[in-house]
Amino acid sequence: MNRRKFIPRLLMSALGLTFPNALLRAKAPLTLPMEQSEVTFSTEGNEVKCYLRGIPAPTRLLHVTDTHLFMDDERGKLYQPYSGRMAKAYNETIHFETGESTNPEKSFLETISLAKEQKVDLLGLSGDIFSFPSESAIEWVMELLTDSGINYLYTAGNHDWHYEGMKGSLHELRETWIEKRLKPLYQGGHPLMNSQSINGIKFISMDNSLYEITEEQLAYFRKESNTDAKVVLLVHIPLYAPGRSVGYGCGHPEWGAKTDTGFKIEGRERWPEKGHSPITFDFHKEVFQGGKVVAVFAGHVHKQTIDIVNGIPQFLAPPNAMGGFLDVEFLPLGKG
Protein backbone atom coordinates (compact mmCIF):
# COMPACT_ATOMS: atom_id res chain seq x y z
CA MET A 1 0.00 0.00 0.00
CA ASN A 2 1.55 3.29 -1.11
CA ARG A 3 0.60 5.87 1.52
CA ARG A 4 2.02 8.70 -0.52
CA LYS A 5 -0.54 8.40 -3.30
CA PHE A 6 -4.11 8.89 -2.30
CA ILE A 7 -7.29 10.81 -3.10
CA PRO A 8 -8.90 12.49 -0.08
CA ARG A 9 -12.49 11.90 0.98
CA LEU A 10 -14.96 14.54 2.09
CA LEU A 11 -15.12 15.14 5.84
CA MET A 12 -17.74 17.48 7.23
CA SER A 13 -17.30 18.46 10.85
CA ALA A 14 -19.80 20.04 13.14
CA LEU A 15 -19.17 23.27 14.99
CA GLY A 16 -18.71 25.27 11.83
CA LEU A 17 -15.64 23.40 10.62
CA THR A 18 -15.31 21.64 7.27
CA PHE A 19 -12.80 19.84 5.18
CA PRO A 20 -12.95 20.41 1.42
CA ASN A 21 -14.77 18.17 -1.02
CA ALA A 22 -11.56 16.91 -2.53
CA LEU A 23 -7.90 17.62 -2.86
CA LEU A 24 -6.49 18.60 -6.22
CA ARG A 25 -4.76 15.75 -7.99
CA ALA A 26 -2.67 16.69 -10.96
CA LYS A 27 -3.74 14.75 -14.04
CA ALA A 28 -0.38 15.42 -15.65
CA PRO A 29 2.95 16.84 -14.52
CA LEU A 30 2.99 20.62 -14.20
CA THR A 31 6.16 22.36 -15.27
CA LEU A 32 7.67 25.78 -15.57
CA PRO A 33 9.85 26.50 -18.62
CA MET A 34 13.40 25.71 -17.50
CA GLU A 35 14.90 28.61 -19.40
CA GLN A 36 12.65 31.07 -17.51
CA SER A 37 13.05 29.91 -13.95
CA GLU A 38 15.43 28.49 -11.41
CA VAL A 39 12.87 25.82 -10.59
CA THR A 40 10.74 23.38 -12.51
CA PHE A 41 8.41 20.98 -10.77
CA SER A 42 6.09 18.04 -11.26
CA THR A 43 3.35 16.65 -9.06
CA GLU A 44 1.49 13.38 -8.70
CA GLY A 45 -0.97 13.07 -5.86
CA ASN A 46 0.77 14.43 -2.78
CA GLU A 47 4.26 13.88 -4.22
CA VAL A 48 6.15 16.95 -5.41
CA LYS A 49 9.45 16.99 -7.28
CA CYS A 50 11.23 20.35 -7.45
CA TYR A 51 14.23 20.56 -9.77
CA LEU A 52 16.60 23.37 -8.75
CA ARG A 53 19.60 24.75 -10.55
CA GLY A 54 22.85 24.69 -8.65
CA ILE A 55 22.05 22.45 -5.70
CA PRO A 56 24.71 19.75 -5.16
CA ALA A 57 22.56 16.85 -3.97
CA PRO A 58 18.96 15.66 -3.58
CA THR A 59 17.11 16.85 -0.47
CA ARG A 60 13.85 15.47 0.92
CA LEU A 61 11.23 17.49 2.79
CA LEU A 62 8.13 16.05 4.42
CA HIS A 63 5.75 18.97 4.80
CA VAL A 64 3.10 18.50 7.50
CA THR A 65 0.36 20.86 8.62
CA ASP A 66 -3.08 20.79 10.24
CA THR A 67 -2.86 17.67 12.38
CA HIS A 68 -5.14 19.24 15.01
CA LEU A 69 -4.13 17.05 17.93
CA PHE A 70 -6.68 17.49 20.72
CA MET A 71 -5.47 15.12 23.48
CA ASP A 72 -5.58 16.61 26.97
CA ASP A 73 -5.37 15.58 30.63
CA GLU A 74 -6.15 16.86 34.12
CA ARG A 75 -3.93 19.89 33.59
CA GLY A 76 -6.27 21.10 30.86
CA LYS A 77 -9.48 21.13 32.93
CA LEU A 78 -9.06 24.77 33.85
CA TYR A 79 -9.00 25.67 30.15
CA GLN A 80 -11.93 23.57 28.97
CA PRO A 81 -14.21 26.62 28.56
CA TYR A 82 -11.71 27.78 25.92
CA SER A 83 -10.76 24.45 24.36
CA GLY A 84 -14.14 22.69 24.19
CA ARG A 85 -15.09 23.44 20.59
CA MET A 86 -11.74 22.50 19.09
CA ALA A 87 -11.44 19.46 21.38
CA LYS A 88 -14.47 18.03 19.56
CA ALA A 89 -13.64 19.19 16.04
CA TYR A 90 -11.39 16.40 14.74
CA ASN A 91 -11.92 13.45 17.08
CA GLU A 92 -12.62 11.16 14.16
CA THR A 93 -11.59 11.70 10.56
CA ILE A 94 -11.66 9.73 7.32
CA HIS A 95 -8.38 8.32 6.07
CA PHE A 96 -7.61 9.55 2.56
CA GLU A 97 -6.54 6.24 1.12
CA THR A 98 -8.69 3.62 2.81
CA GLY A 99 -11.81 5.63 3.62
CA GLU A 100 -11.69 4.07 7.07
CA SER A 101 -12.11 5.90 10.34
CA THR A 102 -8.90 7.36 11.75
CA ASN A 103 -7.86 10.26 13.98
CA PRO A 104 -5.15 12.94 14.26
CA GLU A 105 -3.02 10.97 16.74
CA LYS A 106 -2.85 7.93 14.48
CA SER A 107 -2.18 10.09 11.43
CA PHE A 108 0.72 11.88 13.11
CA LEU A 109 2.26 8.62 14.31
CA GLU A 110 2.11 7.21 10.77
CA THR A 111 3.66 10.38 9.36
CA ILE A 112 6.56 10.31 11.81
CA SER A 113 7.09 6.64 10.98
CA LEU A 114 7.23 7.46 7.27
CA ALA A 115 9.67 10.32 7.88
CA LYS A 116 11.99 7.93 9.72
CA GLU A 117 11.62 5.25 7.05
CA GLN A 118 12.47 7.70 4.26
CA LYS A 119 15.24 9.36 6.27
CA VAL A 120 13.97 12.79 5.31
CA ASP A 121 16.39 15.69 5.50
CA LEU A 122 13.75 17.95 7.04
CA LEU A 123 10.33 17.53 8.60
CA GLY A 124 8.54 20.85 8.10
CA LEU A 125 5.83 21.24 10.73
CA SER A 126 3.97 24.31 9.51
CA GLY A 127 1.24 25.00 11.97
CA ASP A 128 -1.98 23.76 13.54
CA ILE A 129 -0.27 20.62 14.71
CA PHE A 130 -2.43 21.24 17.79
CA SER A 131 -6.06 22.35 18.07
CA PHE A 132 -5.17 24.34 21.19
CA PRO A 133 -2.01 24.55 23.35
CA SER A 134 -2.57 21.40 25.40
CA GLU A 135 0.37 20.44 27.62
CA SER A 136 -0.39 16.77 27.08
CA ALA A 137 -0.38 17.00 23.28
CA ILE A 138 2.74 19.17 23.12
CA GLU A 139 4.68 16.85 25.42
CA TRP A 140 3.57 13.85 23.34
CA VAL A 141 4.80 15.43 20.12
CA MET A 142 8.09 16.52 21.71
CA GLU A 143 8.74 12.97 22.93
CA LEU A 144 8.01 11.55 19.48
CA LEU A 145 10.29 14.04 17.74
CA THR A 146 13.10 13.57 20.24
CA ASP A 147 12.95 9.77 20.09
CA SER A 148 12.78 9.76 16.28
CA GLY A 149 15.92 11.84 15.84
CA ILE A 150 14.29 13.52 12.81
CA ASN A 151 15.55 16.96 11.85
CA TYR A 152 12.56 19.31 12.00
CA LEU A 153 11.54 22.93 11.74
CA TYR A 154 8.33 24.05 13.48
CA THR A 155 6.23 27.18 13.17
CA ALA A 156 2.88 27.84 14.81
CA GLY A 157 -0.52 28.02 13.18
CA ASN A 158 -3.48 30.07 14.36
CA HIS A 159 -4.83 27.23 16.53
CA ASP A 160 -1.57 26.07 18.12
CA TRP A 161 -1.52 28.93 20.63
CA HIS A 162 -5.22 29.86 20.73
CA TYR A 163 -7.68 29.18 23.53
CA GLU A 164 -10.96 30.39 22.05
CA GLY A 165 -12.67 33.20 23.96
CA MET A 166 -9.71 33.88 26.24
CA LYS A 167 -9.23 37.57 26.97
CA GLY A 168 -6.31 39.40 25.45
CA SER A 169 -5.16 40.58 22.06
CA LEU A 170 -4.07 37.98 19.55
CA HIS A 171 -0.49 39.27 19.74
CA GLU A 172 -0.55 38.90 23.54
CA LEU A 173 -2.11 35.44 23.43
CA ARG A 174 0.38 34.18 20.85
CA GLU A 175 3.30 35.45 22.91
CA THR A 176 1.87 34.01 26.14
CA TRP A 177 1.23 30.48 24.92
CA ILE A 178 4.40 30.25 22.87
CA GLU A 179 6.31 31.05 26.06
CA LYS A 180 4.22 28.83 28.35
CA ARG A 181 3.69 25.78 26.13
CA LEU A 182 5.14 25.76 22.61
CA LYS A 183 8.67 26.99 23.35
CA PRO A 184 10.40 23.54 23.40
CA LEU A 185 9.33 22.95 19.78
CA TYR A 186 11.54 25.81 18.58
CA GLN A 187 14.74 24.06 19.70
CA GLY A 188 16.22 27.31 20.95
CA GLY A 189 15.37 29.24 17.78
CA HIS A 190 13.25 32.35 17.50
CA PRO A 191 9.54 31.41 17.64
CA LEU A 192 8.47 33.81 14.90
CA MET A 193 11.28 33.19 12.40
CA ASN A 194 13.90 30.53 11.89
CA SER A 195 15.88 28.86 9.14
CA GLN A 196 17.99 25.85 8.22
CA SER A 197 20.42 25.42 5.34
CA ILE A 198 20.61 21.96 3.75
CA ASN A 199 22.42 21.05 0.52
CA GLY A 200 22.32 24.52 -0.98
CA ILE A 201 18.71 25.19 0.07
CA LYS A 202 17.79 27.66 2.80
CA PHE A 203 14.48 26.73 4.42
CA ILE A 204 13.00 29.84 6.06
CA SER A 205 10.14 29.33 8.49
CA MET A 206 7.93 32.34 9.31
CA ASP A 207 5.06 32.54 11.80
CA ASN A 208 2.23 34.33 9.99
CA SER A 209 -0.48 32.80 12.19
CA LEU A 210 -1.96 36.29 12.71
CA TYR A 211 -2.14 36.58 8.88
CA GLU A 212 0.41 39.40 9.12
CA ILE A 213 4.17 39.83 9.19
CA THR A 214 5.98 42.06 11.69
CA GLU A 215 8.70 44.56 10.90
CA GLU A 216 11.22 42.33 12.70
CA GLN A 217 10.18 39.34 10.59
CA LEU A 218 10.50 41.29 7.35
CA ALA A 219 14.00 42.40 8.31
CA TYR A 220 14.88 38.79 9.14
CA PHE A 221 13.50 37.53 5.84
CA ARG A 222 15.49 40.12 3.90
CA LYS A 223 18.68 39.18 5.72
CA GLU A 224 18.23 35.41 5.43
CA SER A 225 17.15 35.48 1.79
CA ASN A 226 20.20 37.52 0.81
CA THR A 227 22.07 34.34 -0.08
CA ASP A 228 23.29 32.29 -3.02
CA ALA A 229 21.29 29.36 -1.68
CA LYS A 230 17.84 28.53 -3.05
CA VAL A 231 15.22 29.89 -0.66
CA VAL A 232 12.18 27.79 0.29
CA LEU A 233 9.56 29.48 2.49
CA LEU A 234 7.50 27.54 5.05
CA VAL A 235 4.42 29.28 6.52
CA HIS A 236 1.03 28.29 7.90
CA ILE A 237 -1.28 30.85 6.30
CA PRO A 238 -0.93 30.71 2.51
CA LEU A 239 0.13 33.87 0.74
CA TYR A 240 -2.43 35.62 -1.44
CA ALA A 241 -2.73 34.28 -4.97
CA PRO A 242 -5.06 35.93 -7.52
CA GLY A 243 -8.52 34.40 -7.49
CA ARG A 244 -8.16 32.85 -4.05
CA SER A 245 -10.33 33.58 -1.01
CA VAL A 246 -9.17 35.36 2.14
CA GLY A 247 -8.21 31.93 3.47
CA TYR A 248 -5.09 32.67 1.43
CA GLY A 249 -4.88 35.64 3.70
CA CYS A 250 -1.29 36.74 4.06
CA GLY A 251 -1.17 39.73 1.73
CA HIS A 252 -4.74 39.38 0.46
CA PRO A 253 -6.04 42.81 -0.60
CA GLU A 254 -9.53 42.05 0.78
CA TRP A 255 -8.36 40.73 4.16
CA GLY A 256 -9.89 42.72 7.02
CA ALA A 257 -12.97 43.19 9.17
CA LYS A 258 -15.43 43.15 6.28
CA THR A 259 -14.37 39.66 5.18
CA ASP A 260 -13.85 38.18 8.66
CA THR A 261 -16.74 35.74 9.04
CA GLY A 262 -15.11 33.46 11.63
CA PHE A 263 -14.19 35.68 14.56
CA LYS A 264 -17.30 34.93 16.61
CA ILE A 265 -17.19 31.14 16.35
CA GLU A 266 -13.41 31.18 16.91
CA GLY A 267 -13.76 33.47 19.93
CA ARG A 268 -11.10 35.96 18.85
CA GLU A 269 -10.57 39.56 17.88
CA ARG A 270 -11.96 40.61 14.55
CA TRP A 271 -9.46 41.35 11.82
CA PRO A 272 -8.63 45.06 11.64
CA GLU A 273 -10.81 47.50 9.72
CA LYS A 274 -7.80 48.86 7.87
CA GLY A 275 -6.76 45.44 6.56
CA HIS A 276 -3.13 44.49 6.21
CA SER A 277 -0.19 46.57 7.30
CA PRO A 278 2.18 47.91 4.62
CA ILE A 279 4.82 45.55 6.05
CA THR A 280 2.72 42.49 5.18
CA PHE A 281 2.21 43.74 1.64
CA ASP A 282 5.96 44.41 1.35
CA PHE A 283 6.66 40.86 2.50
CA HIS A 284 4.26 39.40 -0.07
CA LYS A 285 5.87 41.48 -2.81
CA GLU A 286 9.40 40.45 -1.85
CA VAL A 287 8.49 36.76 -1.72
CA PHE A 288 7.02 36.74 -5.22
CA GLN A 289 9.02 39.50 -6.87
CA GLY A 290 12.31 39.56 -4.98
CA GLY A 291 13.96 36.89 -7.10
CA LYS A 292 15.12 34.83 -4.11
CA VAL A 293 12.30 32.40 -3.24
CA VAL A 294 11.90 29.31 -5.44
CA ALA A 295 8.90 27.72 -3.66
CA VAL A 296 6.41 28.37 -0.86
CA PHE A 297 4.79 25.66 1.29
CA ALA A 298 1.72 26.36 3.44
CA GLY A 299 -1.45 24.81 4.86
CA HIS A 300 -4.39 26.22 6.83
CA VAL A 301 -7.22 25.80 4.30
CA HIS A 302 -7.29 21.99 4.61
CA LYS A 303 -6.95 21.20 0.94
CA GLN A 304 -4.12 20.52 -1.46
CA THR A 305 -3.68 23.23 -4.07
CA ILE A 306 -0.98 24.70 -6.29
CA ASP A 307 -0.73 28.31 -7.41
CA ILE A 308 1.98 29.90 -9.51
CA VAL A 309 2.53 33.57 -8.71
CA ASN A 310 5.04 35.38 -10.89
CA GLY A 311 6.58 32.02 -11.77
CA ILE A 312 6.92 30.89 -8.13
CA PRO A 313 4.90 27.84 -7.04
CA GLN A 314 2.99 27.83 -3.77
CA PHE A 315 2.05 24.33 -2.58
CA LEU A 316 -0.62 23.79 0.07
CA ALA A 317 -0.47 20.54 2.01
CA PRO A 318 -3.52 18.35 2.62
CA PRO A 319 -4.53 18.12 6.31
CA ASN A 320 -2.49 15.72 8.40
CA ALA A 321 -5.62 15.13 10.52
CA MET A 322 -6.73 12.90 7.62
CA GLY A 323 -3.27 11.43 7.08
CA GLY A 324 -2.17 14.08 4.61
CA PHE A 325 1.26 15.60 3.96
CA LEU A 326 3.43 16.63 1.04
CA ASP A 327 6.36 14.41 0.14
CA VAL A 328 8.79 16.81 -1.53
CA GLU A 329 12.04 15.98 -3.33
CA PHE A 330 14.44 18.74 -4.35
CA LEU A 331 16.63 17.48 -7.17
CA PRO A 332 19.54 19.08 -9.09
CA LEU A 333 18.55 20.67 -12.40
CA GLY A 334 21.15 20.95 -15.11
CA LYS A 335 24.73 21.92 -14.32
CA GLY A 336 23.84 24.91 -12.15
MARGU-318822 format. One record per residue (C-alpha): x, y, z. Coordinates in pm, whole numbers, plus 50000, padded with zeros to 5 digits. Layout:
+-------+-------+-------+
|  east | north |    up |
+-------+-------+-------+
|     X |     Y |     Z |
...
+-------+-------+-------+
END
This chain:
+-------+-------+-------+
|  east | north |    up |
+-------+-------+-------+
| 50000 | 50000 | 50000 |
| 50155 | 50329 | 49889 |
| 50060 | 50587 | 50152 |
| 50202 | 50870 | 49948 |
| 49946 | 50840 | 49670 |
| 49589 | 50889 | 49770 |
| 49271 | 51081 | 49690 |
| 49110 | 51249 | 49992 |
| 48751 | 51190 | 50098 |
| 48504 | 51454 | 50209 |
| 48488 | 51514 | 50584 |
| 48226 | 51748 | 50723 |
| 48270 | 51846 | 51085 |
| 48020 | 52004 | 51314 |
| 48083 | 52327 | 51499 |
| 48129 | 52527 | 51183 |
| 48436 | 52340 | 51062 |
| 48469 | 52164 | 50727 |
| 48720 | 51984 | 50518 |
| 48705 | 52041 | 50142 |
| 48523 | 51817 | 49898 |
| 48844 | 51691 | 49747 |
| 49210 | 51762 | 49714 |
| 49351 | 51860 | 49378 |
| 49524 | 51575 | 49201 |
| 49733 | 51669 | 48904 |
| 49626 | 51475 | 48596 |
| 49962 | 51542 | 48435 |
| 50295 | 51684 | 48548 |
| 50299 | 52062 | 48580 |
| 50616 | 52236 | 48473 |
| 50767 | 52578 | 48443 |
| 50985 | 52650 | 48138 |
| 51340 | 52571 | 48250 |
| 51490 | 52861 | 48060 |
| 51265 | 53107 | 48249 |
| 51305 | 52991 | 48605 |
| 51543 | 52849 | 48859 |
| 51287 | 52582 | 48941 |
| 51074 | 52338 | 48749 |
| 50841 | 52098 | 48923 |
| 50609 | 51804 | 48874 |
| 50335 | 51665 | 49094 |
| 50149 | 51338 | 49130 |
| 49903 | 51307 | 49414 |
| 50077 | 51443 | 49722 |
| 50426 | 51388 | 49578 |
| 50615 | 51695 | 49459 |
| 50945 | 51699 | 49272 |
| 51123 | 52035 | 49255 |
| 51423 | 52056 | 49023 |
| 51660 | 52337 | 49125 |
| 51960 | 52475 | 48945 |
| 52285 | 52469 | 49135 |
| 52205 | 52245 | 49430 |
| 52471 | 51975 | 49484 |
| 52256 | 51685 | 49603 |
| 51896 | 51566 | 49642 |
| 51711 | 51685 | 49953 |
| 51385 | 51547 | 50092 |
| 51123 | 51749 | 50279 |
| 50813 | 51605 | 50442 |
| 50575 | 51897 | 50480 |
| 50310 | 51850 | 50750 |
| 50036 | 52086 | 50862 |
| 49692 | 52079 | 51024 |
| 49714 | 51767 | 51238 |
| 49486 | 51924 | 51501 |
| 49587 | 51705 | 51793 |
| 49332 | 51749 | 52072 |
| 49453 | 51512 | 52348 |
| 49442 | 51661 | 52697 |
| 49463 | 51558 | 53063 |
| 49385 | 51686 | 53412 |
| 49607 | 51989 | 53359 |
| 49373 | 52110 | 53086 |
| 49052 | 52113 | 53293 |
| 49094 | 52477 | 53385 |
| 49100 | 52567 | 53015 |
| 48807 | 52357 | 52897 |
| 48579 | 52662 | 52856 |
| 48829 | 52778 | 52592 |
| 48924 | 52445 | 52436 |
| 48586 | 52269 | 52419 |
| 48491 | 52344 | 52059 |
| 48826 | 52250 | 51909 |
| 48856 | 51946 | 52138 |
| 48553 | 51803 | 51956 |
| 48636 | 51919 | 51604 |
| 48861 | 51640 | 51474 |
| 48808 | 51345 | 51708 |
| 48738 | 51116 | 51416 |
| 48841 | 51170 | 51056 |
| 48834 | 50973 | 50732 |
| 49162 | 50832 | 50607 |
| 49239 | 50955 | 50256 |
| 49346 | 50624 | 50112 |
| 49131 | 50362 | 50281 |
| 48819 | 50563 | 50362 |
| 48831 | 50407 | 50707 |
| 48789 | 50590 | 51034 |
| 49110 | 50736 | 51175 |
| 49214 | 51026 | 51398 |
| 49485 | 51294 | 51426 |
| 49698 | 51097 | 51674 |
| 49715 | 50793 | 51448 |
| 49782 | 51009 | 51143 |
| 50072 | 51188 | 51311 |
| 50226 | 50862 | 51431 |
| 50211 | 50721 | 51077 |
| 50366 | 51038 | 50936 |
| 50656 | 51031 | 51181 |
| 50709 | 50664 | 51098 |
| 50723 | 50746 | 50727 |
| 50967 | 51032 | 50788 |
| 51199 | 50793 | 50972 |
| 51162 | 50525 | 50705 |
| 51247 | 50770 | 50426 |
| 51524 | 50936 | 50627 |
| 51397 | 51279 | 50531 |
| 51639 | 51569 | 50550 |
| 51375 | 51795 | 50704 |
| 51033 | 51753 | 50860 |
| 50854 | 52085 | 50810 |
| 50583 | 52124 | 51073 |
| 50397 | 52431 | 50951 |
| 50124 | 52500 | 51197 |
| 49802 | 52376 | 51354 |
| 49973 | 52062 | 51471 |
| 49757 | 52124 | 51779 |
| 49394 | 52235 | 51807 |
| 49483 | 52434 | 52119 |
| 49799 | 52455 | 52335 |
| 49743 | 52140 | 52540 |
| 50037 | 52044 | 52762 |
| 49961 | 51677 | 52708 |
| 49962 | 51700 | 52328 |
| 50274 | 51917 | 52312 |
| 50468 | 51685 | 52542 |
| 50357 | 51385 | 52334 |
| 50480 | 51543 | 52012 |
| 50809 | 51652 | 52171 |
| 50874 | 51297 | 52293 |
| 50801 | 51155 | 51948 |
| 51029 | 51404 | 51774 |
| 51310 | 51357 | 52024 |
| 51295 | 50977 | 52009 |
| 51278 | 50976 | 51628 |
| 51592 | 51184 | 51584 |
| 51429 | 51352 | 51281 |
| 51555 | 51696 | 51185 |
| 51256 | 51931 | 51200 |
| 51154 | 52293 | 51174 |
| 50833 | 52405 | 51348 |
| 50623 | 52718 | 51317 |
| 50288 | 52784 | 51481 |
| 49948 | 52802 | 51318 |
| 49652 | 53007 | 51436 |
| 49517 | 52723 | 51653 |
| 49843 | 52607 | 51812 |
| 49848 | 52893 | 52063 |
| 49478 | 52986 | 52073 |
| 49232 | 52918 | 52353 |
| 48904 | 53039 | 52205 |
| 48733 | 53320 | 52396 |
| 49029 | 53388 | 52624 |
| 49077 | 53757 | 52697 |
| 49369 | 53940 | 52545 |
| 49484 | 54058 | 52206 |
| 49593 | 53798 | 51955 |
| 49951 | 53927 | 51974 |
| 49945 | 53890 | 52354 |
| 49789 | 53544 | 52343 |
| 50038 | 53418 | 52085 |
| 50330 | 53545 | 52291 |
| 50187 | 53401 | 52614 |
| 50123 | 53048 | 52492 |
| 50440 | 53025 | 52287 |
| 50631 | 53105 | 52606 |
| 50422 | 52883 | 52835 |
| 50369 | 52578 | 52613 |
| 50514 | 52576 | 52261 |
| 50867 | 52699 | 52335 |
| 51040 | 52354 | 52340 |
| 50933 | 52295 | 51978 |
| 51154 | 52581 | 51858 |
| 51474 | 52406 | 51970 |
| 51622 | 52731 | 52095 |
| 51537 | 52924 | 51778 |
| 51325 | 53235 | 51750 |
| 50954 | 53141 | 51764 |
| 50847 | 53381 | 51490 |
| 51128 | 53319 | 51240 |
| 51390 | 53053 | 51189 |
| 51588 | 52886 | 50914 |
| 51799 | 52585 | 50822 |
| 52042 | 52542 | 50534 |
| 52061 | 52196 | 50375 |
| 52242 | 52105 | 50052 |
| 52232 | 52452 | 49902 |
| 51871 | 52519 | 50007 |
| 51779 | 52766 | 50280 |
| 51448 | 52673 | 50442 |
| 51300 | 52984 | 50606 |
| 51014 | 52933 | 50849 |
| 50793 | 53234 | 50931 |
| 50506 | 53254 | 51180 |
| 50223 | 53433 | 50999 |
| 49952 | 53280 | 51219 |
| 49804 | 53629 | 51271 |
| 49786 | 53658 | 50888 |
| 50041 | 53940 | 50912 |
| 50417 | 53983 | 50919 |
| 50598 | 54206 | 51169 |
| 50870 | 54456 | 51090 |
| 51122 | 54233 | 51270 |
| 51018 | 53934 | 51059 |
| 51050 | 54129 | 50735 |
| 51400 | 54240 | 50831 |
| 51488 | 53879 | 50914 |
| 51350 | 53753 | 50584 |
| 51549 | 54012 | 50390 |
| 51868 | 53918 | 50572 |
| 51823 | 53541 | 50543 |
| 51715 | 53548 | 50179 |
| 52020 | 53752 | 50081 |
| 52207 | 53434 | 49992 |
| 52329 | 53229 | 49698 |
| 52129 | 52936 | 49832 |
| 51784 | 52853 | 49695 |
| 51522 | 52989 | 49934 |
| 51218 | 52779 | 50029 |
| 50956 | 52948 | 50249 |
| 50750 | 52754 | 50505 |
| 50442 | 52928 | 50652 |
| 50103 | 52829 | 50790 |
| 49872 | 53085 | 50630 |
| 49907 | 53071 | 50251 |
| 50013 | 53387 | 50074 |
| 49757 | 53562 | 49856 |
| 49727 | 53428 | 49503 |
| 49494 | 53593 | 49248 |
| 49148 | 53440 | 49251 |
| 49184 | 53285 | 49595 |
| 48967 | 53358 | 49899 |
| 49083 | 53536 | 50214 |
| 49179 | 53193 | 50347 |
| 49491 | 53267 | 50143 |
| 49512 | 53564 | 50370 |
| 49871 | 53674 | 50406 |
| 49883 | 53973 | 50173 |
| 49526 | 53938 | 50046 |
| 49396 | 54281 | 49940 |
| 49047 | 54205 | 50078 |
| 49164 | 54073 | 50416 |
| 49011 | 54272 | 50702 |
| 48703 | 54319 | 50917 |
| 48457 | 54315 | 50628 |
| 48563 | 53966 | 50518 |
| 48615 | 53818 | 50866 |
| 48326 | 53574 | 50904 |
| 48489 | 53346 | 51163 |
| 48581 | 53568 | 51456 |
| 48270 | 53493 | 51661 |
| 48281 | 53114 | 51635 |
| 48659 | 53118 | 51691 |
| 48624 | 53347 | 51993 |
| 48890 | 53596 | 51885 |
| 48943 | 53956 | 51788 |
| 48804 | 54061 | 51455 |
| 49054 | 54135 | 51182 |
| 49137 | 54506 | 51164 |
| 48919 | 54750 | 50972 |
| 49220 | 54886 | 50787 |
| 49324 | 54544 | 50656 |
| 49687 | 54449 | 50621 |
| 49981 | 54657 | 50730 |
| 50218 | 54791 | 50462 |
| 50482 | 54555 | 50605 |
| 50272 | 54249 | 50518 |
| 50221 | 54374 | 50164 |
| 50596 | 54441 | 50135 |
| 50666 | 54086 | 50250 |
| 50426 | 53940 | 49993 |
| 50587 | 54148 | 49719 |
| 50940 | 54045 | 49815 |
| 50849 | 53676 | 49828 |
| 50702 | 53674 | 49478 |
| 50902 | 53950 | 49313 |
| 51231 | 53956 | 49502 |
| 51396 | 53689 | 49290 |
| 51512 | 53483 | 49589 |
| 51230 | 53240 | 49676 |
| 51190 | 52931 | 49456 |
| 50890 | 52772 | 49634 |
| 50641 | 52837 | 49914 |
| 50479 | 52566 | 50129 |
| 50172 | 52636 | 50344 |
| 49855 | 52481 | 50486 |
| 49561 | 52622 | 50683 |
| 49278 | 52580 | 50430 |
| 49271 | 52199 | 50461 |
| 49305 | 52120 | 50094 |
| 49588 | 52052 | 49854 |
| 49632 | 52323 | 49593 |
| 49902 | 52470 | 49371 |
| 49927 | 52831 | 49259 |
| 50198 | 52990 | 49049 |
| 50253 | 53357 | 49129 |
| 50504 | 53538 | 48911 |
| 50658 | 53202 | 48823 |
| 50692 | 53089 | 49187 |
| 50490 | 52784 | 49296 |
| 50299 | 52783 | 49623 |
| 50205 | 52433 | 49742 |
| 49938 | 52379 | 50007 |
| 49953 | 52054 | 50201 |
| 49648 | 51835 | 50262 |
| 49547 | 51812 | 50631 |
| 49751 | 51572 | 50840 |
| 49438 | 51513 | 51052 |
| 49327 | 51290 | 50762 |
| 49673 | 51143 | 50708 |
| 49783 | 51408 | 50461 |
| 50126 | 51560 | 50396 |
| 50343 | 51663 | 50104 |
| 50636 | 51441 | 50014 |
| 50879 | 51681 | 49847 |
| 51204 | 51598 | 49667 |
| 51444 | 51874 | 49565 |
| 51663 | 51748 | 49283 |
| 51954 | 51908 | 49091 |
| 51855 | 52067 | 48760 |
| 52115 | 52095 | 48489 |
| 52473 | 52192 | 48568 |
| 52384 | 52491 | 48785 |
+-------+-------+-------+
END
